[in-house]
């Protein structure tokens, strides 16, 4: 209840109580409440602008967690894509070459057409990340379906070609680990000749190792040739594996097999040397298919993991100097 207000009456020389009209009192009350309401709204607005409510804090934490998970998913998708591409390259460059199968139809990249399907995500803070990750997953799904069909087809070829699998030169010609391990130093392609210092085509792979290191047959077959020379390949062996495949092992110190002898994959056929045109102890190894020399690195897949095989391919691709 408001306190009474008094004013001095100079005529009567007394203080008289001032009685305000009820309308004025009502306006005063309404004005007070209006100021209070406006002040409250301003305080609340400022609080919500600069301070997060518990609900907003929780939502922001969830958004941060979602971003982290999407980025992790994006990285995992990238790794899966790299693994799938490795399988695809093996399929095209090894398995289908081996089984003489037609290449699988390529999966068309429709990412530009599909991006419009995720345009609604653009309005979100992490919309671009969500859209690109979703597109990658869609593309991986299609590639996996195509690759699955390819391997189903290859499985049928395998059932019909067990003997071929034994004959394919599919392992390393020497151990690349252990005490007497070898090391790939030069690959297939144009390389610098160590003697004439000119660039010429190198038909195989060069492996260095200590002299007398065992050399293994990379596929089941028969000894077609044993040749001893003091030039060129030096002492070398040619194995005939059938199905159009041959392998050549050059610069050997000695032979461990005879002409016409049948050999199994992994059997020791000779010892590493430095014979013929050679700038140091090493093995020169070739794979020949129907008279055509192939890149042997794509056939060394049976005893390597995908990561090791990729490392071997990278090393073989280095432009350097051959040893013969």
PyMOL commands that set and color helices and strands:
alter all, ss='L'
color gray80, all
select helices_A, chain A and resi 22-50+54-98+111-123+127-160+162-167+296-299+306-316
alter helices_A, ss='H'
color red, helices_A
select strands_A, chain A and resi 5-9+14-18+183-186+189-192+199-202+205-208+214-216+221-227+236-242+245-250+252-255+262-263+268-272+282-289+292-294
alter strands_A, ss='S'
color yellow, strands_A
deselect
rebuild
show_as cartoon
